[in-house]
Amino acid sequence: MLGQINQARKPTNLVENRTQFAGEDSEVSIYDIYDSVSKVGLDADQFLYCGMVSGKIIMHSTGHDPQVFLPQESFIMAPDTTVDIDFPDAKRNTPTTCLTVEISKKKVSTIADKLNQSSPLDSLQRTWSYDTKVMHSRNSTDTQTLIDRFVTILTENHPDINLLVDLNITELVI
């Protein structure tokens, strides 16, 4: 995966060097951080999946102890949440790299509606929806494969890119 990403990105900024790929209901960004920095703000106005590719970050969110994120781990932010991020190990020759997938609220709601119709949770009247707190998880093999496939689709500029991105976004949300 890193080889495909490296071909598409060229450093222009030492903090938050960003390469971006946009889809219809989503946006994927790859951030390379080349300098050790603290308290970099990240605001999510849509559903945001963040995956660590290389390096380490420390995330600070209101009401929670700082959390360390390493490669093969991810965090998920609900819309209208904010965190501050430290990049303690970022260096010019070994950048910290993160991948974010921003997914529109409309897309997440559409997927939740389909899940509520086809696979209700239980008889307690619970419904599929996203949580309003920041979630930290270790990527399963399936999730990591999905993220790798997603990046491949975006970097190859496939002729059916919009359909493939939509399918992968749906699978990631589920």
Backbone bond lengths (Angstrom), bond angles and torsions (degrees), N, CA, C in turn:
res aa  C-N    CA-C-N  psi(-1)  N-CA   C-N-CA  omega(-1)  CA-C   N-CA-C  phi
1 M - - - 1.449 - - 1.523 111.35 -
2 L 1.331 118.88 -41.22 1.455 120.90 -177.25 1.521 112.18 -61.66
3 G 1.330 118.09 -34.57 1.461 120.87 178.83 1.513 111.72 -61.38
4 Q 1.333 117.35 -43.41 1.465 121.38 178.92 1.518 110.91 -66.01
5 I 1.320 116.73 -40.66 1.458 120.43 179.77 1.523 109.57 -66.39
6 N 1.331 117.71 -45.01 1.458 120.81 -177.69 1.517 112.45 -59.53
7 Q 1.338 118.15 -33.55 1.451 120.71 178.91 1.519 111.54 -66.45
8 A 1.309 117.74 -29.58 1.464 121.97 -174.25 1.526 113.21 -91.92
9 R 1.316 119.77 -12.76 1.461 120.67 -173.80 1.520 111.41 -119.82
10 K 1.299 114.48 142.44 1.459 122.52 176.12 1.525 107.17 -130.16
11 P 1.334 118.84 127.24 1.459 120.36 -178.79 1.530 112.20 -61.42
12 T 1.327 115.67 126.89 1.462 121.39 174.53 1.523 110.82 -127.23
13 N 1.339 116.82 -11.06 1.449 122.18 -177.25 1.525 107.56 -147.08
14 L 1.328 118.46 135.65 1.470 120.68 -177.64 1.521 112.93 -78.35
15 V 1.315 118.07 -21.56 1.453 122.68 175.58 1.518 107.22 -119.94
16 E 1.307 115.68 124.75 1.464 122.64 -179.68 1.528 112.67 60.51
17 N 1.329 116.90 44.41 1.463 119.62 170.81 1.526 106.28 -65.10
18 R 1.319 117.81 120.91 1.463 121.68 -169.36 1.528 111.84 -120.75
19 T 1.335 114.20 131.65 1.454 121.97 169.43 1.516 105.90 -115.48
20 Q 1.324 116.74 133.74 1.462 120.70 -169.09 1.527 111.14 -129.15
21 F 1.345 115.38 140.95 1.455 123.62 175.03 1.526 106.97 -130.53
22 A 1.330 117.92 125.06 1.460 120.66 -175.69 1.519 111.43 -109.03
23 G 1.319 115.77 138.56 1.456 123.42 173.03 1.514 109.06 -117.15
24 E 1.320 117.15 -176.03 1.463 121.00 -176.41 1.526 112.62 -65.51
25 D 1.334 117.91 -47.80 1.470 122.46 -178.47 1.514 112.06 -116.34
26 S 1.336 116.55 17.59 1.455 118.96 -175.35 1.525 110.64 -154.65
27 E 1.330 113.28 167.47 1.455 120.63 175.46 1.520 107.11 -147.31
28 V 1.317 116.10 131.04 1.457 120.98 176.90 1.522 107.29 -109.56
29 S 1.319 115.71 132.32 1.458 121.11 177.12 1.520 108.59 -127.80
30 I 1.312 115.11 141.59 1.452 121.69 174.79 1.519 106.04 -115.33
31 Y 1.327 115.92 121.80 1.452 121.51 -178.35 1.516 109.29 -109.74
32 D 1.330 115.76 128.68 1.457 122.48 171.79 1.519 107.02 -112.40
33 I 1.330 116.05 129.05 1.451 121.27 179.19 1.525 106.71 -116.90
34 Y 1.344 116.21 119.39 1.462 122.76 -173.01 1.522 113.41 -102.80
35 D 1.321 118.20 -7.09 1.465 122.50 178.52 1.521 109.37 -127.80
36 S 1.322 116.06 143.10 1.461 121.10 175.92 1.528 108.47 -67.82
37 V 1.324 116.31 119.49 1.468 121.46 -179.96 1.520 109.22 -137.32
38 S 1.341 115.25 160.47 1.460 121.20 179.86 1.514 110.28 -127.11
39 K 1.326 113.83 154.95 1.467 123.21 173.06 1.533 113.12 56.53
40 V 1.332 116.70 45.55 1.459 120.89 173.83 1.524 106.77 -82.36
41 G 1.316 116.94 121.58 1.461 121.21 -176.63 1.521 112.37 -76.12
42 L 1.324 115.42 140.80 1.465 122.19 174.66 1.522 107.15 -131.37
43 D 1.327 115.90 115.92 1.460 122.54 179.35 1.517 108.59 -107.35
44 A 1.320 116.39 133.68 1.459 121.40 177.19 1.524 108.33 -111.34
45 D 1.322 116.87 113.15 1.457 118.23 174.01 1.526 110.50 -97.01
46 Q 1.330 116.76 -9.47 1.457 124.08 173.98 1.533 107.02 -125.93
47 F 1.319 117.45 179.46 1.465 122.58 174.10 1.529 106.76 -65.73
48 L 1.339 118.76 132.43 1.460 121.38 -174.53 1.524 110.98 -132.44
49 Y 1.337 115.22 120.29 1.460 122.48 172.64 1.519 106.50 -99.68
50 C 1.334 117.57 130.71 1.457 122.51 179.45 1.521 108.52 -125.72
51 G 1.314 116.76 123.42 1.455 121.18 179.64 1.517 111.12 -119.55
52 M 1.322 116.50 137.88 1.462 121.25 177.15 1.521 109.29 -82.79
53 V 1.327 115.90 131.69 1.461 121.83 177.64 1.523 109.14 -102.71
54 S 1.331 117.03 -48.11 1.465 120.56 177.31 1.526 109.58 -151.33
55 G 1.322 115.72 153.52 1.453 120.53 179.90 1.515 112.55 88.11
56 K 1.324 114.91 -159.07 1.465 121.28 -176.98 1.515 108.07 -144.96
57 I 1.337 115.68 143.35 1.455 120.65 171.14 1.523 108.59 -129.30
58 I 1.320 114.48 158.06 1.458 121.57 173.15 1.521 105.95 -121.65
59 M 1.322 115.60 123.00 1.455 120.56 -176.26 1.518 110.18 -105.93
60 H 1.341 114.63 136.39 1.456 122.49 177.96 1.520 108.21 -116.89
61 S 1.328 116.13 122.90 1.462 120.10 175.25 1.528 107.84 -130.01
62 T 1.303 115.31 148.74 1.461 122.11 -175.91 1.529 111.16 -56.50
63 G 1.320 115.90 128.84 1.456 121.32 175.97 1.517 114.87 83.15
64 H 1.343 118.20 5.39 1.465 121.37 -178.81 1.519 109.94 -131.03
65 D 1.321 116.13 151.65 1.457 120.80 173.02 1.526 108.59 -67.81
66 P 1.336 117.84 153.74 1.469 119.99 176.65 1.531 110.21 -57.87
67 Q 1.342 115.84 143.31 1.457 121.66 -179.86 1.522 109.85 -120.85
68 V 1.334 116.41 135.94 1.464 122.60 177.93 1.525 108.75 -91.31
69 F 1.337 116.18 135.29 1.463 121.93 176.27 1.508 109.37 -121.90
70 L 1.324 115.13 133.66 1.458 123.10 -177.71 1.526 109.64 -123.29
71 P 1.341 118.27 169.37 1.469 119.68 176.49 1.527 111.50 -53.94
72 Q 1.335 115.07 148.38 1.464 123.75 -176.72 1.526 112.56 73.68
73 E 1.338 116.80 11.11 1.452 121.49 174.82 1.524 108.87 -119.67
74 S 1.316 115.15 161.64 1.453 119.24 179.67 1.520 110.57 -146.08
75 F 1.319 114.52 163.62 1.452 119.95 169.57 1.518 107.93 -134.96
76 I 1.308 114.20 151.89 1.453 121.56 -174.99 1.518 107.45 -125.65
77 M 1.330 115.02 131.10 1.458 120.92 -179.75 1.522 109.59 -116.93
78 A 1.320 116.22 134.38 1.465 121.40 173.72 1.526 108.35 -76.73
79 P 1.326 116.81 160.58 1.466 119.36 177.26 1.526 111.81 -56.32
80 D 1.315 114.60 148.98 1.462 123.04 175.51 1.526 113.22 66.04
81 T 1.341 116.24 34.99 1.454 120.92 173.65 1.525 109.21 -119.02
82 T 1.324 115.54 158.47 1.466 122.02 -177.82 1.520 109.27 -135.94
83 V 1.321 116.38 141.57 1.462 122.11 173.12 1.520 108.21 -135.70
84 D 1.330 116.01 162.20 1.468 122.65 171.61 1.519 106.55 -114.83
85 I 1.328 115.67 139.70 1.462 120.66 -174.50 1.523 110.36 -124.69
86 D 1.345 115.99 135.50 1.460 123.23 172.56 1.525 107.88 -103.86
87 F 1.318 115.69 142.60 1.466 122.42 176.58 1.531 107.33 -121.44
88 P 1.347 117.41 75.89 1.458 120.54 -170.12 1.527 115.00 -70.24
89 D 1.317 118.74 -26.65 1.462 121.14 -173.90 1.526 113.67 -105.39
90 A 1.315 118.26 3.94 1.465 120.61 -177.28 1.523 110.95 -67.13
91 K 1.323 115.30 132.49 1.462 122.16 178.46 1.526 108.35 -139.62
92 R 1.289 116.74 161.31 1.468 120.72 -177.70 1.519 112.48 -62.42
93 N 1.324 117.78 -34.95 1.472 119.63 179.97 1.529 112.93 -91.99
94 T 1.329 118.20 -12.57 1.470 122.56 176.15 1.529 109.28 -138.41
95 P 1.330 116.64 78.79 1.463 119.30 -177.50 1.529 111.99 -69.36
96 T 1.315 114.37 156.32 1.461 121.35 169.03 1.526 105.89 -87.55
97 T 1.328 116.55 131.44 1.464 120.67 -176.66 1.528 109.77 -124.36
98 C 1.332 114.69 130.52 1.461 122.50 178.67 1.526 109.00 -126.93
99 L 1.303 115.42 148.76 1.465 122.72 176.27 1.525 107.16 -116.54
100 T 1.338 117.58 130.23 1.457 119.86 174.91 1.524 109.31 -120.12
101 V 1.321 114.83 144.05 1.464 121.74 175.01 1.520 105.92 -124.95
102 E 1.333 115.65 109.62 1.464 120.82 177.59 1.524 107.69 -93.61
103 I 1.325 115.97 127.85 1.462 121.52 -176.30 1.520 108.02 -122.91
104 S 1.319 116.77 130.37 1.466 120.47 -176.03 1.529 111.12 -60.99
105 K 1.337 114.97 148.08 1.463 121.32 176.98 1.532 109.86 -58.25
106 K 1.328 115.60 -38.08 1.467 120.56 179.84 1.525 111.03 -60.80
107 K 1.331 117.24 -43.75 1.466 121.45 -179.82 1.529 110.32 -64.31
108 V 1.326 117.56 -44.53 1.469 121.12 179.91 1.526 109.79 -63.48
109 S 1.320 117.34 -41.92 1.469 120.92 178.77 1.525 111.48 -63.40
110 T 1.328 116.93 -40.85 1.469 120.97 178.50 1.527 110.79 -62.17
111 I 1.316 116.93 -43.21 1.469 121.32 179.09 1.526 109.92 -66.03
112 A 1.342 117.48 -43.60 1.472 120.94 178.65 1.527 110.72 -61.58
113 D 1.332 117.47 -40.54 1.468 120.88 177.80 1.529 111.08 -60.89
114 K 1.330 116.69 -43.54 1.469 120.55 178.90 1.525 111.02 -63.86
115 L 1.338 116.85 -41.05 1.465 120.49 177.83 1.519 111.12 -65.07
116 N 1.321 117.25 -40.28 1.466 120.58 179.34 1.524 111.41 -63.81
117 Q 1.335 117.79 -32.00 1.464 121.26 178.39 1.526 111.85 -79.02
118 S 1.324 117.09 -41.91 1.466 119.81 -173.67 1.527 114.21 -91.89
119 S 1.335 117.70 -28.55 1.468 121.44 -175.17 1.516 111.24 -142.63
120 P 1.342 118.18 68.88 1.471 119.29 179.63 1.522 110.69 -57.06
121 L 1.329 115.85 148.60 1.458 120.41 -175.81 1.525 113.00 -68.44
122 D 1.317 118.32 -54.69 1.461 120.75 -179.95 1.521 109.35 -168.59
123 S 1.307 115.61 -174.84 1.469 120.14 -176.66 1.528 113.60 -82.29
124 L 1.309 119.18 2.27 1.461 122.01 -178.58 1.531 112.19 -88.27
125 Q 1.321 116.62 16.25 1.465 122.34 178.37 1.525 113.28 65.54
126 R 1.327 117.38 23.04 1.465 119.64 174.03 1.519 108.32 -78.79
127 T 1.334 115.74 151.43 1.459 120.55 178.67 1.517 109.80 -128.78
128 W 1.325 115.00 159.37 1.455 120.76 174.77 1.524 107.99 -69.62
129 S 1.319 117.26 130.56 1.458 123.21 175.94 1.524 107.33 -164.65
130 Y 1.316 117.04 169.68 1.461 118.53 178.76 1.514 110.07 -93.31
131 D 1.333 114.67 152.61 1.455 121.82 -179.71 1.525 108.80 -83.24
132 T 1.301 117.35 152.17 1.464 120.66 -177.35 1.522 113.18 -91.97
133 K 1.319 118.35 4.27 1.459 119.91 178.23 1.533 110.06 -107.23
134 V 1.318 115.05 163.56 1.459 120.84 176.38 1.523 107.85 -75.21
135 M 1.329 116.52 132.14 1.466 121.29 -179.32 1.525 109.43 -114.67
136 H 1.316 116.94 139.32 1.456 124.24 179.75 1.518 107.81 -115.92
137 S 1.328 116.94 132.05 1.461 118.72 178.94 1.522 111.06 -147.42
138 R 1.293 114.04 155.82 1.467 121.57 171.26 1.516 105.92 -86.69
139 N 1.339 117.63 132.52 1.455 120.65 -178.74 1.520 110.80 -69.14
140 S 1.321 115.50 131.51 1.458 119.43 171.51 1.528 107.31 -73.96
141 T 1.306 116.70 166.77 1.466 120.69 176.32 1.523 110.10 -58.27
142 D 1.336 116.91 -41.25 1.462 120.74 179.57 1.525 112.10 -63.20
143 T 1.328 117.01 -42.77 1.465 120.20 179.16 1.518 110.50 -65.11
144 Q 1.320 117.58 -43.38 1.466 120.53 -179.77 1.525 110.51 -64.66
145 T 1.318 117.61 -40.47 1.472 121.39 177.05 1.521 110.31 -62.38
146 L 1.326 116.80 -41.37 1.462 121.29 178.54 1.532 111.07 -62.16
147 I 1.319 117.39 -44.94 1.470 120.75 179.05 1.522 110.24 -63.68
148 D 1.327 117.56 -43.36 1.471 120.72 177.49 1.523 111.07 -60.18
149 R 1.336 116.76 -43.02 1.465 121.30 179.80 1.528 110.42 -65.92
150 F 1.300 116.63 -38.77 1.459 122.22 179.10 1.533 110.40 -60.73
151 V 1.328 116.31 -47.87 1.465 120.71 179.38 1.531 110.13 -62.96
152 T 1.327 117.37 -40.46 1.463 120.90 178.61 1.524 110.88 -60.64
153 I 1.314 117.50 -46.29 1.468 121.40 178.87 1.528 110.27 -57.65
154 L 1.306 116.53 -44.84 1.465 120.56 -176.79 1.521 112.34 -70.11
155 T 1.318 117.59 -38.45 1.461 119.47 -176.77 1.524 112.73 -80.35
156 E 1.334 118.22 -21.26 1.472 120.71 178.47 1.524 112.14 -86.59
157 N 1.337 117.48 -11.24 1.466 122.09 -178.30 1.526 111.06 51.54
158 H 1.301 115.60 52.67 1.470 123.94 -179.70 1.530 110.37 -57.72
159 P 1.348 119.36 144.28 1.469 120.52 -179.22 1.535 113.57 -61.66
160 D 1.320 118.24 -26.60 1.462 122.28 177.46 1.527 111.02 -102.89
161 I 1.319 116.22 34.78 1.461 121.45 -172.92 1.526 112.66 -56.28
162 N 1.334 118.69 -42.83 1.466 119.80 -177.33 1.521 111.99 -62.81
163 L 1.330 117.74 -42.73 1.456 121.42 178.64 1.526 111.15 -66.53
164 L 1.328 117.48 -44.63 1.461 121.10 -179.13 1.533 111.57 -65.96
165 V 1.323 116.83 -40.02 1.468 120.32 176.94 1.525 109.62 -62.98
166 D 1.334 116.55 -44.70 1.466 120.34 179.61 1.529 111.17 -59.33
167 L 1.317 117.41 -44.37 1.465 121.02 179.09 1.532 111.31 -63.31
168 N 1.331 116.47 -43.08 1.456 119.82 -179.57 1.521 112.45 -69.15
169 I 1.328 116.92 -36.56 1.471 120.47 176.61 1.527 109.23 -63.55
170 T 1.325 117.01 -43.97 1.465 120.66 179.32 1.523 109.99 -59.77
171 E 1.328 116.94 -45.64 1.459 120.57 -179.98 1.531 110.92 -64.38
172 L 1.312 118.51 -40.45 1.456 121.42 178.88 1.533 111.08 -63.24
173 V 1.316 117.45 -44.16 1.464 120.57 179.45 1.522 111.14 -63.16
174 I 1.341 116.74 -44.61 1.473 119.60 179.26 1.507 110.47 -63.72
